[in-house]
């Protein structure tokens, strides 16, 4: 399944963990939006912290009427390029209205009057028009508004380097054990009406560029936080931002910034102006979504393609399932596709449901983490998720090596065979549940290419099962594996690891997920020898939540590191710096307190999850905080910490 975990099962578990019951309503903070039941509890959980103001019942009824009479026939029946309802619910009502009046939906909405267009926009989004308008961030003036071409792209890859190790050299980080305790908050930006921020920022020309749930990508001045430009997307930006490298001081440099949104659109914009260069839909399938950051290398952009169809399968009437995970190689200048490699065969009708229903299959095998580059072997590596329907295939829950030139599969290592699962398996009506029925142990972590202390290259993997793996990049053979934690459908080892100097740093989440396991949970931070998988040190997480709602120990989000520190954002809302040498905590801050942001908006952090790590750069530390989904604490801030004055 994709990076939003599983839609139907997480909806249920989020509500169990929060002690909230839903019945034909969306939970909105402490109040309820009394909307007609939409047979989609996943959407209910995702909207758990939406704006608490009520939609007029008459408008809601009109919106439902328009949906059922005009929209559902395409959006609920797998029509190409017609996003499923869950994806549409990630959009603001303003963005939906714009698509109906100015965008691609104008021909389909030609028979609707303006009132009907507004009603369907509010109905889908689950909130009134006007509640999503951003509070402007102060615009930069003077030198702060200028991009400095003497400061080239800091980290050209989501994981800093081609091996995606998330290791940041000391001269780039500017933060180490001797000065980390001098950090204090310098500024904050709050995203109104957002419940999460999971787009890892990029740094170029003195700016920090990040995406958010409000459909905007922003470039801010690194020192002051004022805004240089903003770019509007079709829906939430959940991938990290990747910026093309260039030579320092090049007066003609015009690097591109690459990212994707929850509607499956890939973008290239000018990093110094925010101007659109190209955009394309990664797949015609209605459930397509981009979660993993795109990877740029030598003029080519590698785009991992995932989906949310696994959750849509929880609807008994859904014709399950037809999505095929893939990797796309794109000309970075033009957006033209060079090659695409599908990771699962073309689905066809199969008699594979636990209830005897004919399902389409095989399907699934999404890629929801960044692609890793191996220049020496001229290959790229991807880690895959499970099958949505059977028969289960050999590339699910696997690491796959592809040739750079043409996308041909060179080898694969499958960590877990037979893992076919979708949201129907958590429902009373299991019409779409494949006979394999799980256990739903995707790889959400990118493959890491790093060296052991003896200098041997190793592919390093972390699975939702909480098993870490070392794989030989030449043969694809398993070298070692270590069951670090208990694992679970909400992650084990979930979104990221880091590696340096022969050591792999492994964050473990292991939050409660409603299932029973034979292994006790083991949330915390762990260091393993890259060559053997043996422990270098262990640092189990302390539970400091004291009954706080949606608060849990452990680490779900991506992490980063310097030569002597490991930075990790926790499920409990804290960011900690661990000693890379022995695992002791040398710095600890709580991001959940309310702050008044630069734009005057009130905001606060929450749990941290997804592919966004705390990122140090030139003595500052930038943190995205908030993950209001799957039983975790919501939040809506980008925080910048720097040395005390």
TIGU-702414 format. One record per residue (C-alpha): x, y, z; residue in one letter. Coordinates in steps of 0.2 Angstrom, whole numbers, padded with zeros to 4 digits, always signed. Layout:
BEGIN
XYZA/...
***
This chain:
BEGIN
+0000+0000+0000X/+0005+0018-0002X/+0012+0030+0010X/-0005+0035+0018X/-0004+0017+0025X/-0021+0009+0021X/-0036+0019+0019X/-0050+0008+0026X/-0040-0001+0039X/-0032+0015+0045X/-0048+0024+0046X/-0055+0011+0058X/-0039+0010+0068X/-0037+0029+0069X/-0055+0030+0076X/-0051+0016+0088X/-0035+0024+0094X/-0044+0041+0096X/-0060+0034+0105X/-0071+0042+0091X/-0086+0034+0083X/-0092+0039+0066X/-0109+0035+0059X/-0113+0044+0042X/-0103+0059+0048X/-0085+0066+0047X/-0076+0069+0063X/-0071+0088+0063X/-0061+0092+0079X/-0073+0091+0093X/-0088+0093+0082X/-0097+0083+0068X/-0101+0088+0051X/-0118+0080+0048X/-0115+0074+0030X/-0124+0060+0021X/-0114+0043+0023X/-0102+0041+0008X/-0098+0023+0011X/-0080+0028+0013X/-0073+0028+0031X/-0056+0031+0024X/-0061+0048+0019X/-0069+0051+0036X/-0052+0047+0045X/-0042+0057+0033X/-0054+0072+0036X/-0053+0069+0055X/-0047+0087+0059X/-0055+0097+0045X/-0062+0114+0049X/-0076+0112+0062X/-0088+0125+0054X/-0103+0116+0047X/-0108+0115+0029X/-0126+0121+0026X/-0136+0104+0025X/-0145+0111+0009X/-0128+0113+0001X/-0122+0096+0006X/-0138+0088-0001X/-0136+0098-0017X/-0118+0092-0018X/-0122+0074-0016X/-0136+0075-0029X/-0124+0082-0041X/-0110+0070-0037X/-0122+0055-0039X/-0130+0062-0055X/-0115+0069-0064X/-0099+0063-0057X/-0100+0046-0049X/-0102+0037-0065X/-0084+0041-0070X/-0075+0044-0053X/-0082+0028-0045X/-0080+0016-0059X/-0061+0017-0064X/-0063+0028-0079X/-0045+0034-0085X/-0039+0050-0077X/-0055+0052-0066X/-0048+0052-0048X/-0057+0042-0035X/-0066+0051-0022X/-0053+0049-0009X/-0040+0058-0019X/-0053+0072-0023X/-0055+0074-0004X/-0037+0079-0002X/-0041+0095-0012X/-0048+0111-0006X/-0065+0117-0011X/-0057+0131-0020X/-0046+0120-0030X/-0061+0109-0035X/-0071+0124-0040X/-0057+0130-0051X/-0056+0114-0060X/-0074+0115-0064X/-0074+0133-0070X/-0057+0135-0077X/-0048+0119-0078X/-0050+0101-0086X/-0067+0098-0079X/-0075+0113-0088X/-0083+0102-0102X/-0090+0089-0090X/-0097+0103-0079X/-0105+0113-0093X/-0123+0108-0088X/-0121+0114-0070X/-0125+0131-0064X/-0113+0141-0053X/-0122+0136-0037X/-0121+0118-0041X/-0102+0119-0045X/-0100+0127-0028X/-0111+0114-0019X/-0101+0099-0027X/-0085+0108-0022X/-0089+0109-0004X/-0097+0092-0003X/-0082+0083-0010X/-0069+0093+0001X/-0080+0092+0016X/-0078+0110+0021X/-0086+0127+0016X/-0078+0138+0003X/-0068+0152+0011X/-0061+0141+0025X/-0045+0136+0015X/-0039+0153+0010X/-0021+0154+0015X/-0015+0168+0026X/-0001+0177+0016X/+0017+0175+0022X/+0026+0191+0022X/+0034+0194+0004X/+0052+0196+0004X/+0059+0213-0001X/+0077+0219-0004X/+0091+0206-0004X/+0080+0193+0005X/+0070+0192-0011X/+0085+0188-0022X/+0091+0171-0026X/+0110+0169-0024X/+0118+0159-0038X/+0134+0158-0027X/+0123+0145-0017X/+0120+0130-0028X/+0108+0116-0024X/+0113+0110-0007X/+0106+0092-0008X/+0102+0087-0026X/+0094+0071-0020X/+0079+0068-0008X/+0092+0057+0002X/+0106+0070+0000X/+0117+0059-0011X/+0113+0047-0026X/+0113+0032-0013X/+0099+0041-0003X/+0109+0039+0013X/+0102+0055+0021X/+0120+0058+0027X/+0124+0077+0027X/+0143+0082+0028X/+0148+0093+0042X/+0152+0108+0031X/+0135+0108+0024X/+0126+0104+0040X/+0134+0117+0051X/+0127+0108+0067X/+0136+0096+0077X/+0136+0090+0095X/+0146+0105+0101X/+0133+0118+0096X/+0116+0108+0094X/+0111+0114+0111X/+0112+0132+0106X/+0098+0130+0093X/+0082+0140+0096X/+0067+0143+0085X/+0070+0158+0073X/+0054+0158+0063X/+0039+0147+0059X/+0026+0146+0045X/+0009+0139+0048X/-0002+0132+0034X/-0021+0136+0038X/-0033+0121+0039X/-0019+0109+0036X/-0017+0093+0046X/+0000+0087+0040X/+0015+0093+0031X/+0025+0079+0024X/+0035+0087+0010X/+0054+0087+0014X/+0061+0105+0009X/+0075+0108-0003X/+0088+0122-0002X/+0095+0132-0016X/+0100+0150-0019X/+0097+0155+0000X/+0079+0148-0001X/+0070+0134+0007X/+0057+0126-0005X/+0043+0115+0002X/+0026+0109-0003X/+0010+0108+0008X/-0008+0101+0010X/-0015+0118+0004X/-0010+0114-0014X/+0005+0127-0013X/+0024+0125-0016X/+0033+0140-0008X/+0050+0147-0009X/+0055+0156+0008X/+0071+0165+0013X/+0081+0153+0023X/+0086+0166+0036X/+0070+0176+0039X/+0056+0165+0032X/+0049+0178+0021X/+0041+0172+0004X/+0050+0174-0013X/+0036+0165-0023X/+0022+0152-0022X/+0016+0139-0035X/-0002+0132-0035X/-0004+0113-0039X/-0019+0103-0042X/-0019+0095-0024X/-0009+0091-0009X/+0010+0090-0012X/+0017+0075-0002X/+0033+0072-0011X/+0049+0080-0006X/+0056+0094-0017X/+0071+0089-0028X/+0081+0103-0036X/+0093+0101-0051X/+0111+0104-0047X/+0121+0118-0055X/+0139+0126-0053X/+0141+0139-0040X/+0141+0157-0047X/+0134+0152-0064X/+0125+0168-0070X/+0115+0158-0082X/+0109+0145-0070X/+0091+0141-0070X/+0088+0125-0060X/+0072+0116-0060X/+0063+0110-0045X/+0053+0093-0047X/+0039+0086-0036X/+0022+0077-0037X/+0005+0079-0030X/-0008+0067-0023X/-0018+0067-0039X/-0003+0059-0048X/+0004+0074-0057X/+0022+0077-0059X/+0029+0094-0061X/+0045+0104-0066X/+0046+0122-0061X/+0059+0135-0061X/+0067+0135-0044X/+0071+0153-0044X/+0054+0160-0051X/+0041+0146-0048X/+0036+0147-0066X/+0029+0130-0073X/+0040+0122-0086X/+0031+0105-0088X/+0018+0094-0080X/+0011+0077-0084X/+0000+0064-0076X/+0010+0049-0071X/-0003+0036-0075X/-0021+0036-0082X/-0028+0026-0068X/-0040+0036-0057X/-0031+0031-0040X/-0013+0036-0045X/-0003+0046-0032X/+0015+0052-0031X/+0022+0049-0013X/+0041+0046-0016X/+0051+0061-0021X/+0058+0061-0039X/+0076+0057-0042X/+0087+0068-0054X/+0102+0061-0062X/+0112+0066-0077X/+0097+0074-0086X/+0085+0061-0082X/+0071+0061-0069X/+0066+0045-0061X/+0048+0045-0054X/+0041+0032-0043X/+0022+0029-0046X/+0010+0023-0032X/-0009+0023-0029X/-0023+0023-0017X/-0033+0010-0025X/-0029-0002-0010X/-0041+0009+0000X/-0055+0011-0013X/-0056-0008-0013X/-0065-0007+0003X/-0080-0002-0006X/-0089-0019-0010X/-0096-0013-0027X/-0078-0007-0033X/-0072-0017-0048X/-0055-0022-0039X/-0041-0020-0044X/-0032-0014-0059X/-0017-0002-0054X/+0000-0007-0059X/+0015+0001-0050X/+0029+0007-0060X/+0045+0018-0062X/+0046+0031-0075X/+0062+0039-0083X/+0058+0056-0089X/+0068+0069-0099X/+0071+0082-0086X/+0070+0097-0098X/+0054+0092-0107X/+0045+0080-0096X/+0045+0067-0111X/+0045+0049-0105X/+0060+0039-0110X/+0054+0023-0103X/+0042+0015-0090X/+0044-0001-0082X/+0028-0009-0074X/+0031-0020-0059X/+0016-0031-0061X/+0008-0039-0076X/-0008-0033-0084X/-0022-0038-0073X/-0036-0049-0079X/-0051-0057-0071X/-0046-0070-0058X/-0057-0080-0046X/-0047-0075-0031X/-0058-0067-0017X/-0060-0075+0000X/-0079-0074-0004X/-0078-0081-0021X/-0080-0065-0030X/-0070-0063-0047X/-0057-0050-0045X/-0045-0043-0057X/-0027-0047-0054X/-0013-0047-0051X/-0012-0029-0046X/-0003-0016-0035X/+0016-0017-0032X/+0016+0002-0029X/+0033+0012-0027X/+0031+0025-0013X/+0049+0030-0009X/+0063+0038-0019X/+0073+0029-0033X/+0091+0026-0028X/+0105+0028-0041X/+0120+0017-0043X/+0131+0026-0056X/+0145+0012-0055X/+0133-0002-0060X/+0122+0010-0071X/+0107+0004-0062X/+0093+0012-0051X/+0085+0003-0037X/+0067+0004-0031X/+0058-0004-0016X/+0040-0010-0019X/+0024-0013-0009X/+0012-0027-0009X/+0000-0034-0022X/-0018-0027-0020X/-0025-0043-0027X/-0019-0060-0032X/-0011-0070-0038X/+0004-0063-0028X/+0019-0059-0039X/+0037-0060-0037X/+0041-0041-0037X/+0030-0036-0023X/+0038-0033-0006X/+0055-0032-0015X/+0070-0022-0020X/+0071-0021-0039X/+0087-0016-0049X/+0083-0008-0066X/+0096-0003-0080X/+0097+0016-0081X/+0097+0015-0100X/+0081+0006-0104X/+0072+0001-0087X/+0076-0017-0090X/+0075-0027-0074X/+0092-0034-0069X/+0088-0043-0053X/+0076-0043-0038X/+0076-0049-0021X/+0059-0052-0013X/+0058-0051+0006X/+0041-0058+0008X/+0031-0068-0005X/+0012-0070-0005X/+0008-0053+0002X/-0008-0048-0007X/-0020-0036+0003X/-0032-0022+0002X/-0044-0012+0012X/-0058-0025+0010X/-0049-0037+0021X/-0053-0025+0036X/-0071-0024+0032X/-0086-0035+0037X/-0090-0037+0018X/-0074-0044+0012X/-0079-0045-0006X/-0063-0038-0013X/-0051-0046-0001X/-0039-0058-0010X/-0037-0075-0004X/-0019-0072+0002X/-0026-0058+0014X/-0010-0050+0019X/+0000-0046+0030X/+0002-0030+0021X/+0021-0027+0024X/+0026-0015+0010X/+0043-0007+0009X/+0040+0012+0012X/+0058+0015+0015X/+0069+0019+0000X/+0084+0007-0004X/+0100+0014+0003X/+0116+0011-0006X/+0131+0012+0006X/+0147+0004+0011X/+0152-0007+0025X/+0167-0004+0036X/+0176-0016+0025X/+0172-0005+0010X/+0159-0017+0002X/+0144-0010-0006X/+0127-0015+0001X/+0109-0012-0003X/+0100-0008+0014X/+0081-0010+0016X/+0069-0007+0030X/+0051-0015+0030X/+0035-0012+0039X/+0038-0029+0047X/+0052-0020+0056X/+0065-0031+0048X/+0081-0023+0041X/+0090-0031+0026X/+0107-0031+0018X/+0107-0036+0000X/+0122-0038-0012X/+0120-0025-0026X/+0129-0036-0039X/+0119-0052-0037X/+0103-0047-0028X/+0106-0060-0015X/+0102-0058+0004X/+0117-0055+0015X/+0109-0053+0032X/+0092-0048+0040X/+0088-0042+0057X/+0071-0042+0066X/+0073-0025+0074X/+0055-0022+0081X/+0038-0030+0080X/+0032-0022+0064X/+0014-0019+0059X/+0003-0012+0045X/+0006+0006+0051X/+0025+0003+0051X/+0038-0005+0059X/+0052+0003+0049X/+0041+0015+0039X/+0048+0030+0029X/+0067+0031+0031X/+0084+0026+0037X/+0101+0034+0036X/+0119+0027+0034X/+0137+0032+0036X/+0154+0026+0040X/+0148+0007+0040X/+0133+0010+0051X/+0114+0009+0047X/+0103+0020+0058X/+0085+0012+0059X/+0070+0021+0067X/+0056+0010+0072X/+0038+0015+0075X/+0028+0000+0081X/+0013+0010+0086X/-0003+0000+0091X/-0013-0004+0075X/-0027-0015+0082X/-0019-0031+0077X/-0011-0044+0089X/+0007-0050+0086X/+0018-0063+0094X/+0032-0050+0096X/+0032-0036+0108X/+0033-0018+0101X/+0051-0010+0101X/+0049+0008+0096X/+0066+0018+0096X/+0082+0021+0086X/+0094+0007+0082X/+0111+0006+0074X/+0117-0009+0064X/+0133-0014+0056X/+0131-0012+0037X/+0141-0028+0034X/+0133-0040+0046X/+0117-0032+0052X/+0123-0034+0070X/+0118-0021+0083X/+0131-0007+0086X/+0119+0001+0099X/+0101+0001+0104X/+0090+0016+0110X/+0072+0010+0114X/+0060+0025+0115X/+0053+0031+0131X/+0034+0034+0132X/+0032+0052+0137X/+0014+0054+0131X/+0005+0051+0148X/-0011+0047+0139X/-0010+0062+0127X/-0022+0058+0112X/-0015+0051+0096X/+0003+0052+0105X/+0014+0037+0104X/+0033+0034+0106X/+0044+0028+0091X/+0049+0035+0074X/+0039+0034+0058X/+0046+0048+0048X/+0062+0049+0038X/+0078+0054+0047X/+0094+0063+0043X/+0111+0063+0050X/+0128+0072+0051X/+0145+0064+0056X/+0140+0064+0074X/+0122+0067+0076X/+0106+0058+0070X/+0090+0069+0069X/+0073+0061+0070X/+0055+0067+0072X/+0044+0056+0083X/+0027+0051+0084X/+0026+0060+0100X/+0029+0077+0092X/+0047+0078+0098X/+0063+0080+0087X/+0078+0072+0095X/+0097+0072+0090X/+0105+0056+0094X/+0123+0053+0096X/+0129+0043+0081X/+0142+0035+0092X/+0132+0028+0106X/+0113+0032+0104X/+0112+0044+0118X/+0100+0059+0116X/+0110+0075+0116X/+0095+0087+0111X/+0077+0086+0112X/+0063+0099+0108X/+0044+0097+0108X/+0036+0104+0092X/+0018+0102+0098X/+0016+0119+0107X/+0006+0133+0099X/+0016+0146+0089X/+0012+0162+0081X/+0019+0161+0063X/+0026+0174+0052X/+0010+0176+0043X/+0001+0179+0059X/-0008+0162+0059X/-0008+0151+0074X/+0000+0134+0072X/+0007+0120+0081X/+0017+0104+0077X/+0011+0086+0079X/+0017+0069+0075X/+0030+0067+0061X/+0028+0054+0048X/+0030+0052+0029X/+0046+0056+0019X/+0051+0072+0027X/+0066+0072+0039X/+0073+0086+0050X/+0085+0094+0038X/+0101+0104+0044X/+0109+0116+0033X/+0122+0130+0036X/+0119+0130+0055X/+0100+0130+0053X/+0088+0115+0056X/+0072+0115+0046X/+0057+0104+0053X/+0040+0100+0045X/+0029+0094+0060X/+0011+0087+0059X/+0003+0071+0053X/-0015+0070+0056X/-0019+0053+0049X/-0019+0035+0055X/-0020+0039+0073X/-0006+0052+0074X/-0006+0070+0080X/-0011+0083+0068X/+0000+0099+0065X/+0003+0112+0052X/+0020+0120+0054X/+0037+0122+0046X/+0049+0127+0060X/+0067+0135+0057X/+0079+0133+0071X/+0096+0142+0072X/+0110+0147+0084X/+0105+0158+0099X/+0109+0177+0096X/
***
